[in-house]
């Protein structure tokens, strides 16, 4: 399963994973405002043998099922999107 990975221009170190490239329909508007215009980084096969460095492929798949996207934020900035749970 290919997923699209985007980086934030507004929030360095923040990445957004989507099931379909350029399909932002599952994202809350407030999240997009905070994230800024997403910039595509790469397409990645979550079911392939390669693994991502800082996140588990299975965790991404679970988040896709739950909310339609996965948001990766830097640990030192974990308060960055604190309001995400309030946004949904």
Secondary structure, DSSP 8 states (H G I E B T S, - for coil): -EEEEEE-SSSTT-EEEESSTT--TTS-HHHHHHH-S-EEEEEEETTSS---SSS-HHHHHHHHHHHSEEEE--GGGTTTTTTHHHH-
